[in-house]
């Protein structure tokens, strides 16, 4: 995975002891998630003594109840899951079998709580059209809700998703190699239709944006001067502005950005 002229290192220690498939497709549609689970995931998990789980949900209540069960298993029962979502998707979220929408932003707190508990080890795959758009869960001022997400960049047919993710999980669970599994995911159809988006990549892109839009001391002062009466209520106007200028001069934006990075990626000082 490219990182500018370099590459993101995918040779990190994969930590998971279960693979969980959550599926929500219409009654008249093939249950490709169940096929993937039965044909590949459950077979390979049993060979490696991992825990395979399949959850079929119809509506939003059942969907979030399933997420609650997963969170309980992680926080209280020692589960380290690799999550796989099998449902229709779009730029903003999932569409369930009931026709209800689940926005990616509605999943943020659930994923973040699990990922914080797992110390930034949560991996998510999405067999849904434009599933890579799940990166929209990101809030740069809070810990990342996942280590990385894997999903299609465009609209795709269910049969292609089944074949591609079959190859992905076959390699992942046999070789325990994320990079090889991602290569297999794209190689099956012969096109690079899937994106792997690590949180580190998102940080790099957002950080570059912050650097390019670094505010001058004068702009910061002008943006904040109207709020000084709330920040320093006991000071007069001249004192408030002098205090604001002092705080701005002592503020190191680069050091602040580095602190935000460590919090986002859950890295120690």
C-alpha positions as CSV (number, residue, x, y, z in Angstrom):
1,X,0.0,0.0,0.0
2,X,1.6,3.2,-1.2
3,X,2.6,6.0,1.3
4,X,3.6,8.8,-1.0
5,X,6.8,7.3,-2.6
6,X,6.9,4.7,0.1
7,X,4.5,1.9,1.2
8,X,2.3,1.4,4.3
9,X,3.7,-1.5,6.2
10,X,1.0,-4.3,6.3
11,X,3.4,-6.8,7.9
12,X,2.2,-6.0,11.4
13,X,0.9,-8.6,13.9
14,X,-2.6,-9.6,12.9
15,X,-4.6,-10.1,16.1
16,X,-8.0,-11.7,15.8
17,X,-9.6,-14.9,17.1
18,X,-12.9,-14.7,15.4
19,X,-14.5,-13.7,12.1
20,X,-18.0,-12.3,12.2
21,X,-20.2,-12.0,9.2
22,X,-23.2,-9.6,9.5
23,X,-25.6,-10.0,6.5
24,X,-28.8,-8.1,5.6
25,X,-30.1,-8.8,2.0
26,X,-33.6,-9.0,0.7
27,X,-35.7,-12.2,0.6
28,X,-35.4,-12.6,-3.1
29,X,-31.6,-12.1,-3.1
30,X,-28.9,-14.7,-2.8
31,X,-27.4,-14.8,0.7
32,X,-23.9,-14.3,-0.5
33,X,-22.7,-13.7,3.1
34,X,-24.0,-17.1,4.1
35,X,-22.3,-18.7,1.1
36,X,-19.0,-17.0,1.9
37,X,-19.4,-18.1,5.5
38,X,-20.2,-21.7,4.7
39,X,-17.8,-22.2,1.8
40,X,-14.7,-20.4,3.1
41,X,-14.8,-18.6,6.5
42,X,-16.2,-21.4,8.7
43,X,-14.1,-24.0,7.0
44,X,-10.8,-22.1,7.4
45,X,-11.6,-20.9,10.9
46,X,-12.1,-24.4,12.1
47,X,-8.8,-25.5,10.5
48,X,-7.1,-22.7,12.5
49,X,-9.2,-23.0,15.6
50,X,-10.7,-19.6,15.2
51,X,-14.4,-18.7,16.1
52,X,-16.7,-18.2,13.1
53,X,-20.0,-16.4,13.5
54,X,-22.8,-15.5,11.1
55,X,-25.5,-13.0,12.0
56,X,-28.5,-12.5,9.7
57,X,-30.4,-9.2,10.4
58,X,-33.5,-7.9,8.9
59,X,-33.9,-4.3,10.2
60,X,-32.2,-1.6,12.1
61,X,-33.2,-2.8,15.6
62,X,-31.8,-6.3,14.8
63,X,-28.7,-4.7,13.3
64,X,-27.8,-2.7,16.3
65,X,-28.7,-5.5,18.6
66,X,-26.2,-7.7,16.8
67,X,-23.6,-4.9,17.2
68,X,-24.3,-4.8,20.9
69,X,-23.8,-8.6,21.2
70,X,-20.4,-8.2,19.4
71,X,-19.3,-5.3,21.6
72,X,-20.2,-7.4,24.7
73,X,-18.2,-10.3,23.4
74,X,-15.2,-8.1,22.8
75,X,-15.3,-6.2,26.1
76,X,-16.3,-9.1,28.3
77,X,-15.6,-12.4,26.7
78,X,-12.1,-12.1,25.1
79,X,-13.2,-11.9,21.5
80,X,-10.9,-10.1,18.9
81,X,-13.1,-10.0,15.8
82,X,-12.4,-9.4,12.1
83,X,-15.8,-7.9,11.1
84,X,-17.4,-8.5,7.6
85,X,-20.5,-6.6,6.5
86,X,-22.6,-8.1,3.7
87,X,-25.3,-5.8,2.5
88,X,-26.1,-3.1,0.0
89,X,-24.2,0.2,0.4
90,X,-23.7,3.6,-0.9
91,X,-21.6,6.8,-0.3
92,X,-23.2,7.4,3.1
93,X,-24.0,4.0,4.6
94,X,-25.8,0.6,4.4
95,X,-29.3,-0.3,3.2
96,X,-30.7,-3.2,5.2
97,X,-33.2,-5.9,4.0
98,X,-36.0,-3.9,5.5
99,X,-35.1,-0.9,3.3
100,X,-33.9,1.1,6.3
101,X,-30.7,3.1,6.1
102,X,-27.7,2.9,8.5
103,X,-25.3,5.8,8.1
104,X,-21.6,5.0,8.5
105,X,-21.6,7.8,11.1
106,X,-24.1,5.8,13.1
107,X,-21.5,3.0,13.5
108,X,-18.7,5.3,14.7
109,X,-19.1,5.0,18.5
110,X,-19.6,1.2,18.3
111,X,-16.4,0.7,16.2
112,X,-14.4,3.2,18.2
113,X,-15.2,1.6,21.5
114,X,-14.1,-1.8,20.2
115,X,-11.0,-0.5,18.5
116,X,-9.9,1.4,21.6
117,X,-10.3,-1.8,23.6
118,X,-8.3,-3.7,21.0
119,X,-5.6,-1.0,20.9
120,X,-6.2,-0.1,17.3
121,X,-6.4,-3.7,15.9
122,X,-9.9,-3.7,14.5
123,X,-10.1,-4.7,10.8
124,X,-13.4,-4.4,8.8
125,X,-14.3,-5.7,5.4
126,X,-17.4,-4.5,3.6
127,X,-19.0,-6.5,0.7
128,X,-21.3,-3.6,-0.2
129,X,-21.2,-1.2,-3.1
130,X,-18.9,1.7,-2.4
131,X,-18.1,0.2,1.0
132,X,-14.7,1.9,1.1
133,X,-16.7,5.1,1.8
134,X,-17.0,3.8,5.4
135,X,-13.9,6.0,6.1
136,X,-16.4,8.8,6.6
137,X,-16.7,7.6,10.2
138,X,-13.4,9.4,10.9
139,X,-13.3,12.2,13.5
140,X,-9.6,13.3,13.6
141,X,-10.0,14.7,17.1
142,X,-10.9,11.3,18.5
143,X,-9.3,7.8,18.4
144,X,-9.7,6.1,15.1
145,X,-12.7,3.6,15.0
146,X,-10.7,1.1,13.0
147,X,-7.1,0.1,12.1
148,X,-8.3,-0.3,8.5
149,X,-11.2,-0.9,6.3
150,X,-11.4,-3.0,3.1
151,X,-14.2,-2.4,0.6
152,X,-15.2,-1.8,-3.1
153,X,-14.6,1.6,-4.5
154,X,-17.7,1.4,-6.8
155,X,-21.0,-0.4,-7.5
156,X,-20.4,-4.2,-7.9
157,X,-22.5,-7.3,-8.4
158,X,-23.1,-9.6,-5.5
159,X,-21.6,-12.6,-7.4
160,X,-18.4,-10.6,-7.9
161,X,-18.3,-9.6,-4.2
162,X,-18.7,-13.3,-3.2
163,X,-15.9,-14.5,-5.5
164,X,-13.5,-11.7,-4.6
165,X,-14.0,-11.9,-0.8
166,X,-13.9,-15.7,-1.1
167,X,-10.4,-15.3,-2.4
168,X,-9.6,-12.7,0.2
169,X,-10.6,-14.8,3.2
170,X,-9.2,-18.0,1.8
171,X,-5.7,-16.4,1.6
172,X,-6.1,-14.4,4.9
173,X,-7.1,-17.5,7.0
174,X,-4.7,-19.8,5.3
175,X,-1.6,-17.6,5.2
176,X,-2.4,-15.1,7.9
177,X,-1.0,-12.4,5.6
178,X,-3.1,-9.3,5.1
179,X,-1.1,-7.9,2.2
180,X,-1.4,-11.2,0.3
181,X,-5.1,-11.4,1.0
182,X,-5.7,-7.9,-0.4
183,X,-3.7,-8.8,-3.5
184,X,-5.9,-11.8,-3.9
185,X,-9.0,-9.7,-3.5
186,X,-8.1,-7.5,-6.4
187,X,-6.5,-10.2,-8.5
188,X,-9.5,-12.5,-8.8
189,X,-11.3,-10.2,-11.3
190,X,-8.1,-8.7,-12.7
191,X,-9.0,-5.2,-11.6
192,X,-8.1,-3.0,-8.6
193,X,-11.7,-2.5,-7.6
194,X,-11.1,-2.7,-3.8
195,X,-9.4,-0.2,-1.5
196,X,-7.6,-0.9,1.7
197,X,-7.8,2.2,3.8
198,X,-5.7,2.2,6.9
199,X,-6.2,4.8,9.6
200,X,-2.6,5.9,9.1
201,X,-3.3,6.8,5.5
202,X,-6.3,8.9,6.5
203,X,-4.2,10.7,9.1
204,X,-1.5,11.4,6.6
205,X,-4.0,13.0,4.2
206,X,-5.8,15.0,6.8
207,X,-2.5,16.1,8.3
208,X,-1.3,17.3,4.9
209,X,-4.5,19.3,4.6
210,X,-3.9,20.8,8.1
211,X,-0.3,21.8,7.1
212,X,-1.4,23.4,3.9
213,X,-4.1,25.3,5.7
214,X,-2.0,26.3,8.8
215,X,-3.4,29.5,10.2
216,X,-1.3,32.6,10.8
217,X,-1.1,34.1,14.3
218,X,-3.0,37.1,13.0
219,X,-5.9,34.9,11.6
220,X,-6.1,32.9,14.9
221,X,-6.3,36.2,16.8
222,X,-9.0,37.6,14.5
223,X,-11.0,34.3,14.8
224,X,-10.9,34.2,18.6
225,X,-10.9,37.8,19.7
226,X,-14.7,38.0,19.8
227,X,-14.8,35.1,22.2
228,X,-12.3,36.4,24.8
229,X,-14.9,37.8,27.1
230,X,-16.2,34.2,27.5
231,X,-12.6,32.8,27.9
232,X,-11.3,35.5,30.2
233,X,-14.4,37.0,31.9
234,X,-12.6,38.8,34.7
235,X,-10.2,40.8,32.5
236,X,-10.9,44.1,30.7
237,X,-10.8,44.3,26.9
238,X,-7.2,45.3,26.7
239,X,-6.1,42.6,29.1
240,X,-8.2,40.0,27.3
241,X,-6.5,40.7,24.0
242,X,-3.1,40.8,25.5
243,X,-3.7,37.4,27.1
244,X,-5.0,36.0,23.8
245,X,-1.8,37.2,22.0
246,X,0.3,35.6,24.7
247,X,-1.5,32.2,24.4
248,X,-1.2,32.3,20.6
249,X,2.5,33.0,20.8
250,X,3.1,30.1,23.2
251,X,1.0,27.7,21.1
252,X,2.9,25.3,18.8
253,X,0.6,24.2,16.0
254,X,3.1,21.4,14.9
255,X,3.3,20.1,18.5
256,X,-0.5,20.2,18.7
257,X,-0.9,18.3,15.5
258,X,1.6,15.6,16.7
259,X,-0.5,15.3,19.9
260,X,-3.6,14.8,17.9
261,X,-1.9,12.2,15.7
262,X,-0.9,10.1,18.8
263,X,-4.4,10.2,20.2
264,X,-5.9,9.4,16.8
265,X,-3.6,6.4,16.1
266,X,-3.5,5.4,19.8
267,X,0.3,5.7,20.0
268,X,2.3,6.4,23.2
269,X,4.5,9.5,23.5
